[in-house]
Amino acid sequence: MIQYAIRRLLLAVPTLLGVSMLVFGILRMLPGDPATALAGVHATQEVVERIRAEHGLDKPIHLQYLGFMKDLFRGNLGKSIRTALPVTTEVVSRLIPTLELTAVSMVLAVLLGVIVGVISAAKPYTVFDYGSMLGALVGLSAPVFWLGLMLMLLFSLQLGWLPAAGRGDFRHLILPSVTLAASSVALIARFTRSTMLEVLRSEYIATARAKGLRESRVILRHALSNAMIPILTIIGLRFGALLSGAVLTENVFAWPGVGRLVVDSISARDYPVVQGAVLMIAVSFVFINLVVDLLYGVVNPRIRYD
Amino acid sequence: MRKLGILLAVAVGLMGLAQTPKLGGELVIAFGTDPESLDPNKITSAPAGMVLTHVAETLLTMDENLEIRPLLAQSWKLAEDGRSLTLYLRKGVKFHDGTPFNAQAVKDNLERFRKATYAFLLFPRVQTIDIVDEYTVVLNLDMPFAPIVSHLTHNFVALVSPKQIAEVGDKEIMDPVGTGPFKFDKWVRGEYVRIVKNPDYWGDKPYLDAVKFLVVPSDATRLVLLETGQVHAIMRVPPLEAPRLRGVKGVEVVKLPSVRTIYIAFHYQRAPFTDVRVRQAFNYAVDKEAIVQTILGGVGGVSDAPIMPLIFGYAKQNPYPYDPEMAKKLLADAGYAKGLKIKFYHPTGRYMMDAAIAQAVQAYLRDVGVEVELITMEWAAYLAFLRKPLEESGFDMFMLGWGCVTLDADYGLFPLFHTSEWAPKGSNRSFYSHPTVDALLEQARVTVNYEARKALYADLIAFLWQDAGWLFLHYEEQINAQRTTAKGLIHHPREYILAHKAWLDR
C-alpha cells in the first residue's frame, strides 16, 4: 500500500508539470498584462514600462518560463505583482479558509447525503423518498449566490440567529458551508439511493435477510459497505469541485478564500499568484484523490494495491 | 452644485456634533475590494487610499468641503514664478514609532516617492528638495506647475516614518507608520484591515478605539451586513437599492458627488469623427438626461463640462440638447445622409450601469441613422486595447471614466486632451489634438494666479465643448449608507468614508 502511494505521488509530478505549463501559457495568451491592469486608467506609458521591467515582463516569454521553472524547483513560487507578498504566503493564507469551508461542507454533505440516500433506498416510493429526492433536485439546481442570499436574508436579517458574512467563530461557518454543501448533499443523496437500491436487489442481501438478520443490520452492514465504493468516488470528485467551486460562496459571504484570490488575480493579471494558486489547488486535488483511492481498500478489503 | 456637495458632506458631519461624543468602540466599514497595498508608494486605488489616510497623513489635505487645508504643513507658499513651493511644517508632531516629524522626514519621504513606480501624480515635476531649516522645506520644480498644491493633498502622497523608510530599503511597506489619528494594527488579506486609536495624536484625538475595514465583494451582502448592524457603514450602494434602503429603520442613505466623469471619446484622427459636425451630431442624438434619470436612477448628473462641477477650473456649459432632427441635419451636412456604421467599445461592470448606457447610446444613434456595433471587453484587456498607438488603434468610439482625483482641472483635462499625452504614452486615448487646446492647457499649468488660471480653463472648456471632442455623458455620484448610531462619519467625494472624528452612540 505504501509502495502504491509512492508510485501515485511520483505519477503526480508530470501531471503538475503539465498544469504549470498550461496555466503559464493560457495566462500569457490573455489580452492585457499585469502592467496595464495594475497601472489602471490613469497610468502613463512610463509607469507601465517601469512595472514591466520591475517584474521581468519585458523579457522574451521562453526566458520567463525558464525562470519560473527554475524558481519552482527551488520551491519558490515568486512574488505577487499586485501586493508584493510571496505567492506561497498569499496562497496558503487564503487556501486555509477555503479548506476549512470545504471540509465542513464535505462532512455535512456526506452525513446528510448518505443518511437521506439510505433512508430513501430503504423506503423507496414513500413520501420521504419523493420529498427528499425533490429536495435534492432543488438543492442541485439552485444557484449558489441565490441560495446564499436567501439563507442570509432568513437567518441573519429576519431571525438574527447567525452573522450574515465574514470569517470569525464557528457561527460564521454555518451559512456558507450549508450553501456550499447544498448541491453536494443533493448529488450524494441521489447517488447513494440509486447505488443502495441496486445493492439491495442482490442475492447476498436476500441471504442476509433469509438468515433472519434485523433489517437495520442488513442495510447498514451488508448493503451500505458495498455501496460505499462508488459513493466514495463521488465524494472525492465533489471535494475537488468544492475546492475550486467555492468562489461564488466566498463572494457572497465575504469569505477570504482562495477562489476569490484566483479570480481577483486573473483580473489583475497577477501571473505569479494565479500560477501558484492553481498549482496548489492541483496538488490538493491529487492528494485528495490519492486518499480516496486508499480508502477504497479500507472500505472493501478485497481491493489490493499491487 | 458645489454648495450642494458641501452641504451634503457637512450635514453628515454636523449630525455628529449635536451630541456629546462617546468614547470607545470599534467601528466597522465595509467596502468592495481589498487594498492592493498600504505603501504610499504603491497604492493606486480608492479603498487603499481610504485606509491609509487614517494612518499616514499628507502635507496638505482636501477637506470634505473640497477646500485645501493645512495638515502636516501649517502653511505653504507657491513662488511667483510657480517654480518652487515652500512648505512650513507643523511642530511637535511625532510618527507612531516616536520619530519626530521634521524637514528631513519630508525630504526622505519625497525622495522615496521619486523612486516609486506609481507616483506619477506628483514627481515628474519635482527636481530637488531643499531643507531650509528644521521645519521648512522647498520643492523646486523643473517648470512652473501650479497644480502641485492640490497634488500634495492626495492621499497617495502620505508620509511615513523616516525610520521605517530606512528599514524597508527597496522593499514594500506592509504596516505603514504614519502620524495619523489611528495606528496600523492588523491586515488579514482579503478579509479586513484594522487600525487602532493613536493616543498620542497631535490633533484632536479620535473617539473610537478602533476601525475595521471589512472587505465584502458582493453589493447585496454589504446591504445585509448594514441592515443586520454587523457593519456601521457601507460604500457603493447600487442605485436601485437606495429607495428601499431609505425606508429601513436605523439606516441613513448618503448620496454624494464623486469626481468621476464618464465620457465617450471619438477617434479624433479618423473619419467620420474628423468632422466637427459629426461629433456634434452625436452629442445631439443622445438623450443624456434620460440616461441619468432612468438608467442611473438619478445617481449622477448630465455633464456640463468635461470635468464635474466640484473641480477647480470647472466652467459651466450648456449640455447639447436632445435633438435628433438637428443630429440628422448635421450628419447630412457632413455627407452622411445615408447613415454610417461605427464600432463602439465599452467596459462592462466597471462603471455604474456602463453596459446598459452603451446600449442606450446605440439605440439613440440608430434613430439618427447610425449603425453602432457594440463591443465589450474584460477590463484588463480593455485597458490594453486602448493603450495602443495611433496606427494600431481599432475603435471608432469608446467609453471610459476619469476620476479627477486631485480636484484640479489640470489633472482632469491635460492627460486627456493634450497632444503630448497621446496613447500609448499618456491617457489621450482618442488622439485628440488641437493647437488652441494644447496652448491653453500649457498656459494654465504655468499660471500661478488663481483667477487667471480659472479664466484660462473657462476658455479651454468652452472651446472643447464647441469642438465636441467627446460625446459628453455624465458624472457619477455615489451612494453610501450608514447606521444612524455611527456619528460624525465623513463621506468624502474622493470615494472615502472617514472615521477620524466618528463615534458610536451605543
Chai-1 contact restraints between the chains, C-beta under 6 A:
chainA,res_idxA,chainB,res_idxB,connection_type,confidence,min_distance_angstrom,max_distance_angstrom,comment,restraint_id
A,P31,B,A381,contact,1.0,0.0,6.0,A-B,restraint_1
A,P31,B,A384,contact,1.0,0.0,6.0,A-B,restraint_2
A,G32,B,A380,contact,1.0,0.0,6.0,A-B,restraint_3
A,G32,B,A381,contact,1.0,0.0,6.0,A-B,restraint_4
A,G32,B,A384,contact,1.0,0.0,6.0,A-B,restraint_5
A,T36,B,L383,contact,1.0,0.0,6.0,A-B,restraint_6
A,T36,B,A384,contact,1.0,0.0,6.0,A-B,restraint_7
A,T36,B,R387,contact,1.0,0.0,6.0,A-B,restraint_8
A,A37,B,A380,contact,1.0,0.0,6.0,A-B,restraint_9
A,G40,B,T44,contact,1.0,0.0,6.0,A-B,restraint_10
A,T44,B,F120,contact,1.0,0.0,6.0,A-B,restraint_11
A,T44,B,G426,contact,1.0,0.0,6.0,A-B,restraint_12
A,Q45,B,P424,contact,1.0,0.0,6.0,A-B,restraint_13
A,Q45,B,K425,contact,1.0,0.0,6.0,A-B,restraint_14
A,V47,B,F120,contact,1.0,0.0,6.0,A-B,restraint_15
A,R50,B,T117,contact,1.0,0.0,6.0,A-B,restraint_16
A,I51,B,T117,contact,1.0,0.0,6.0,A-B,restraint_17
A,R82,B,E36,contact,1.0,0.0,6.0,A-B,restraint_18
A,T83,B,E36,contact,1.0,0.0,6.0,A-B,restraint_19
A,A84,B,E172,contact,1.0,0.0,6.0,A-B,restraint_20
A,R94,B,G190,contact,1.0,0.0,6.0,A-B,restraint_21
A,L149,B,A220,contact,1.0,0.0,6.0,A-B,restraint_22
A,M152,B,V224,contact,1.0,0.0,6.0,A-B,restraint_23
A,S156,B,T228,contact,1.0,0.0,6.0,A-B,restraint_24
A,L157,B,V224,contact,1.0,0.0,6.0,A-B,restraint_25
A,L157,B,E227,contact,1.0,0.0,6.0,A-B,restraint_26
A,L157,B,T228,contact,1.0,0.0,6.0,A-B,restraint_27
A,A164,B,V224,contact,1.0,0.0,6.0,A-B,restraint_28
A,A164,B,L225,contact,1.0,0.0,6.0,A-B,restraint_29
A,A164,B,T228,contact,1.0,0.0,6.0,A-B,restraint_30
A,A164,B,Q230,contact,1.0,0.0,6.0,A-B,restraint_31
A,A165,B,T221,contact,1.0,0.0,6.0,A-B,restraint_32
A,A165,B,L225,contact,1.0,0.0,6.0,A-B,restraint_33
A,N251,B,P217,contact,1.0,0.0,6.0,A-B,restraint_34
A,N251,B,S218,contact,1.0,0.0,6.0,A-B,restraint_35
A,V252,B,S218,contact,1.0,0.0,6.0,A-B,restraint_36
A,V252,B,T221,contact,1.0,0.0,6.0,A-B,restraint_37
A,A254,B,V216,contact,1.0,0.0,6.0,A-B,restraint_38
A,A254,B,T221,contact,1.0,0.0,6.0,A-B,restraint_39
A,P256,B,G190,contact,1.0,0.0,6.0,A-B,restraint_40
A,P256,B,E191,contact,1.0,0.0,6.0,A-B,restraint_41
A,R269,B,A380,contact,1.0,0.0,6.0,A-B,restraint_42
